[in-house]
Amino acid sequence: MNKTEQALDQLMHLAARPRGENVRIVSGKPALKTRFYADEAAAAAIAAGGAMAAEIWRLRSGVQQDVTVETRRAAASLVSFLHQTFEDAAQAPPMVGAADAARTAANGFVRAKDGRFVYLHPSFPESTKKLVALLGCEDTKEAVAQRVAERTAMEWENLIAEAGVCGAMCRSPEEWDASEQGRQLAAHPPVEVIKIGESAPEPFARDGEAPLSGVRVLDLTRVLAGPTCARTLAQYGADAMVISSPDLPSVPFFVSDTGHGKRAAFVDLKTERGRAQLQELVRDADVFSQGYRQGALERHGFGVLDLARIRPGIIAVEINCYGHEGPWRGRPGWEQLAQTVTGMAHMHGGAESPSLQPGAVCDYTTGFLAAFGALIALERRAKYGGSYLVRASLCQTGTWVRSLGYADEARLNEGEALRAEELDAWKTRAETGFGPMRYLAPPVTLSVTPARWSRPVAQLGTHEPVW
């Protein structure tokens, strides 16, 4: 059994169903140069979601269909933000990364007093200010390096956590697995589907052009993993709406990548009117996906049990960085930090030069896994009823990808970078809220109901918060 089949079998076990003969993964040369089976893991997560979408279509129509995923196309999906092209430069969002580099020197791996590395992540502007203030030095590479060298990596990690900003000590896989947070994650699968309440079954309607026609998805997430979950559900026909607020920072370059298939509305949860608007949306929703810090939505009356009370039969999806149990469950985190703490950066670059993989392996794959979990829950609700909680995290994903093993030198040498002609064949074009643009189409092929986004990406706040 190859790594792709191994990963897919693991995921289909979570859905309590075997890998069907209608699901096929086409393996190609590794596209991402990494010590991990990132291409295969992403392909398996995408294929597992496609298998559930096909099963839902069979429940709706009685018709079976084939699902095909290519590993190289899955690899491209792990860097899909890099493969956007904008025809009108005036409407194009700023390139991600450049703004961070210009904003602060407190960014990336820095060696600490004990010779170990800590990764500093500037996050959004307010968090950047707090991180620089915590360092208490001039914002230059030299000053930051000198300041970090005054304490051990663990001391900096603890200070960063206490300040509520973003950063972590680089660990080996063995160190992460032996840590309290690592042990907590080891007890959980890469995505969890938990029944949290009773409600009547909601069978899928016989009409509709796609597996998720008529399914409504609220997306209260930012950046990559969470938005990828809702974007994936939208490619199977769901009516998705991303909910943001004018005062919440965002990364427009990621919005243009993950907003396909969604309406985009502003709701201010700090106001009574905003909370009332969201409650009305929840009453008619099927999936509520959120990536807020633990307790944030509970304070506004939209915790998991609140959602199940407002809308019996809701599928509540929760996505974070470090996992939903354990001492780190409330810490803010990003792709880079998930790779840093789980041992991925250590293995990829080496103990003396830890480095990140050439792709958002944890972010996008977590989004695909969360969507897979939501599809499982929707199928179970249709058959048996109930409200469900779906949980995924970047570190759960990183640990799962790691569990597939490490690539040897032969695999690294046989890899081949994505070719321009491949990428061009996988792209589509649309008139969007960012002007005319070309971007990667959904990375899965369904033989009867092709995966597609029926709405072009819109700027945040473009639409009214109504279904």
N, C-alpha and C positions, 0 to 999 in steps of 0.2 A: 504494500500500500504506500503510495507517495504522500508527500506532506499535505498536498491539497485535499486528497481524499480523507486523510486522517483528520484534518481540521473540519472538513464538512461533516464527517460522521459525528464528531464531537458536538457540533452545533445542532444537527438534526436530532440527536439524542435529547437535547433540551426541549425540542418541540414534540417529543414522544412519538417520533415517526422515523422510519428508515429513509436513507437517501434513495430516492426513486430513480428509475431508469430514464425518466424524462429530464433529469438534471445533469448537465454535462459541463465540465470545466476543461477548457482547452489550454494546456500548458505550453508556454513558450520560453525562450531564453530569459533569465532574470533581467529585469529592467532597472531595478534599484540596486546600487552597489552597497550592500549591507550584509552584516554577519547574520542577519535574521531572515526567516522565510516570510518577509513582509508581503511580497506579491501574492504568495499562496494564501496567507491568512486573510488578506483583503478579498481575494477572489472567493474564498469559502464563505465569508460573511455576506458578500453580495449574492452569491448563489443560494445561500440559505434563505435570505429574504425573498429572492425570486421564487424559490420553491414554495414558500408559504403564500406568496401572491398567486401563484398558479393554483394552489389548493383552494384558496378562497374563490378564484374564478370557477373552479370545478363545482364548488358548493353553489355558486350563483347560477351557473349555466348548464352544468352536467358535462362540460367539455374539458378534456385534458389538453394541456399544451406543454411544449418543450421549453426548457430554460437553458440558456447557454451563456457562459462567462469565460472570457479569455484572461489569463493571468497578467499579460502585458497591459491589457486595457485596464484591469484592476489596479495595476501599478500606476498607471497614468492618473487614475482617480485620486491617488494619494498625494498628488501635486497639482490637482486640477486648477487651483488658483493661479498657477504659473502659466496655464495654457488658455487664458482669456486674452482676446485681442479686441481692441476698441477702435472703431473706424473714425470716431470723432474725438480727438485728443482733448478737446475742451470739456467733454462730459466724462472722460475716463477718471476713475478714482486714482489717488496716488498709490504708487507701488508699495506694497507692504514691505516692512523691514527698513526702508530708507528713513522713514520718520523716526523710528526707534533709535537708529544709529545716530541721528542728528540730535535727538532729544537728550540723551544721557550716555555717559561712559560706563554707567553701572549696568552692564548688559553682557551676559555670557559667562563662561567659565573663568574663575579667578582662583589662584593658588592661595591657600590660607597658611597660617603659622605652622601647622603640623605637616605641611607638604601636601595635604589633600585639597581637593577642589570644591568650591561652592559655585553654584550657578545662580547668577543674579538676573532676575527677569523684571524689566521696567513696567510691564503690564500697561494699564491705561494711565493717562496723565496724572491724576491725583495719586495713584499708587506710586508712580515714578517719583513724585515730590517727596513722599513719605520714605521711600527707599533711600534716596539721596540724603535726606535729613538724618536717617538712621546711621548712615555711614559717617556723616559729619565731616566730610572732607571736600576739597575742591572737586568739581565734576570733570576730571580728566582721567584718562587711562592710567597714567602714572600714579596719581593721587589715590585712585580707587585701589589699585594693586597694592600700594604701600599700606593703605588702611586695612584692607582685608588680611594682609600678612601679620597684623597685630594680634589676631585671635585665631583659634582653631576653627575648622570648618563646622564642627558640631555647635560651637558657641554661636557662630553666625547664623546657622540654621535656627537655633532656638530664639535668638533675638529677632530674626525675620518673622518667625511665626508669632511671637508676642506682639509685634508691630502690625500684624495683619497684612503684610505685603508679600511679595512673591520671590522665593528663592529656596534652595535646598542643597544639601551636601551630596556630592556624587558618591554612590554606593556601588559595590559589586553585586552581582545577582545573589550571592550567598548571604551578604549582609542584609539585603532587602528581605529575603525569604526568612531570615532569622529575627527580623524586627517585629515589634508588636503589630504594626500596620500591615506588614507583609504577611504575617500569620493570619490576620483577620481576612485578608483577601484570598488566601489559599483555601479558605473554607467556602468560597463562593465561585460559581461558574462565571464565564465571561459576561453573561447577561442573565439577569434574574427576572422571572415572571411569577408574581406572588398574588394570590387572590386576597383581596382586602375587604370585600363586602358582597352581599347578596343582591341580586336583581334578576328580573326575568330575562330569558334568552332573547337576543335580538338578531334573528336570522337575516342574512344578506338578501336584499331585494333581487328579484329575478331580472329586472331591467338594469340598464347601465352598460357603458361601453368598456369599462375597465374594472379590475378586481376591487378597487376601493372607491368606485363611484358612489357618491352619497355620504362618504365618511368625512367628517370634519375634524381638522387638526389645528389646535392652537399651539403656536411655537413661541415660547417665552425664553429663548436662548440667544447666545451671542457667539461670535467667532466661528468655530468650525464643527466640533462634534455634535452639539445640539442642533444647529441649523441643518447639518447633513442628515440627521434623522428625519426631520420634517420634509426636507427636499426629497429624500428617498421615498417616503410615503406618498408625496405628491406625484412622483413618476409613475405610480401605480393607480393614479386617478383620484387621490384624496383631494378634498378642498382644503387647502392649508392657508393659514393666516399667521404671519409673524407679528407679534405684539411687542412694541418697544416704547420708549418714552423720549421726548425731546432732550431731556437732561441726562440720559444714559449714554456714555461714550460707546462708539462702535468703530469697526475697521471697515470702511467702505469697500476696500479691495476684496474683503472676505464676504461682504454683503452681496456684491455682484456675482460672486462664485456660488454662494449657497442659497440665494433667494429665488432661484428658478422654481416656477410652479406655485408661487405664493402671492397672496395679497399682503400688504404691509400697512399696519395701522399703529397709531400712537394711543396709549392709555396710560394715564398717570395714576399709579396705585397709591400715591400719597394723598390723593383727594377722594372724598366720598363719592363723587361722580365717577371717577375712574374705577373705583372698586365695584360700583354698581354696573358699569359697562362690562367689566370683565365677568361679573357674575352672570349677566345675561348671555354672554358668549358661551360660558361654560355650560349653561343649561341645555344648549343645543349642540354641544361638541361631543365628539367621540374619543379624541385623544388630546391630552393636555401635557405638553412636553416642556420641562423647565430645567434651567441650569443655575438657579440662584444658590447662594450659600445656604447652608442648613439653617432653618428657622426664619429666613427672610420672608417667604410667602406665608408661613404660618401666622406671622404677626399681622398680616393683612386679611386673614381668613381664607387662605387658599392652600392650606396644607393638604396632604393626601386624604385624610379622613374628611376634611371639609369638602373636598371635591366630590368624594363618593356620596356625601349627603346632598350636595347641591344637584348632582347629576348621577344618580345610581346607574351603574354600567360604564362609568368613565374608565379610560385607560390612562393612568397617570405615569408619565415617563420622567425619571429623574437621572440626570447626568452630572457627574462632577469629576474632579481630577483624581483624588486619592482613595475613593471608595466611600461607602455610606455607613460603615461601622468603624469603630476603632478611634484612636486618639487624634488622627489626622482628618477625620471626616469633614470638619468645618474649615479646613485650610483652603485658601484660594490657590489654584494651580493652572498650569498650561501644558501643552504638548512637551515643551522642552524640559519641564520639571518632571513629568512622568517618565521620560526617557532617562533623566538624571538619577532619580531615586530607585528605579526598578532594576538598574544594572545594565540597561541597554547602551547608554553612553559609554560606560566603562568597557563593555565588550566591543562596541563598535570602533572606538578610537584607541583603547588601551588605557591602563591605569595612569600613565604619565602624560597622556594627551587625550582625555575623554572628548568625544565629539558626537554630534547629533547625526542621525541618519538623514539621507537626502530625500526626505519626504515626511509629511505629517502622518506618520504611521499610526500613532495612537489616536489622534483626533478623528480622522476620517473613518478608520476601522471601527472606532467606538460608535460613531454615528450610524454606520451600517448595522452594527450589532443591536443598537437600541431600536432601530426600525424593525429588525427581525423580531425582537422581543415584542414590539407593539403588534406586529402581524400575528404572532402566536396568541397574544391576548385577545385580539379581535376575533380570531377563529374560535377560541374557547368561549368567548361571550356569546357568539352566534349559536353555539351548540348547547352550552350549559348555563349561560347567564353569568352575572357577577361583575363586580368592579375589580380592576387589577392594577398592581404596581409593577412597573418595569424599571429595573435599575441597571445602570452601566457606568463605568468609570474608565478614565484613561489608564490608570495604573492596573486595573483588572485586565484591560486589553493588552497592555504591555507585558504583563506576566503571562498571559495566555499565548501571545506571539512567541515569547521566549521559550515556553514549554514545548514548542514544535522543534526545538533544537537549534544548533548553530551551523552556519554554512562553513564548509572548508574552503581552502584556497582554490581547489578545482572549480567549485561553483562560482566563486568570485571572479575567476578568470574567464569563465564561459559566458558571463553576462554581456549584455549588449544594450547600450543606451537607447531610449525611445527615439525612433526615427521621425523626421518631419512628415513623411508621407503617411505613417501610421496615425499620427496625431490628427492630421488633416482629415483622414477618412473617418475618424471618430467624432469630428466636430459638427456642430449645427450652427445656424445663424438666426438671430431674431432682432427685432426692434425693441429695445428695452428702456428702462428708466435711466440707463447709463449710455443711451444712444445705441446705434447699431453695433452689435458685437457678435463675435464667434467664440464658442466655448464647447467644452466636451459634453456630448449627449450622455444620457444614463448608461452606465457601464454593464448593462445586462440586456440580453435579447430574449423576449418572450414571443413565441411563434404565433399566437392568436391575438393577444392584446399588447402590442409593442409598448415598451416603457417610454414615456414621453412627458414633457411638461407642457401643460395646456396654457399656462400663463407665463409671460416673460417676466424676468426679474424687475422689481420696482424699487425705487428709493424708499427708505424707511419713512413711514408716516404718509404715504401716498393716498391710502384708502381710508374710508370711514370704518370704525370698529363695529361693523354689523355683518351678519352672514348674508 
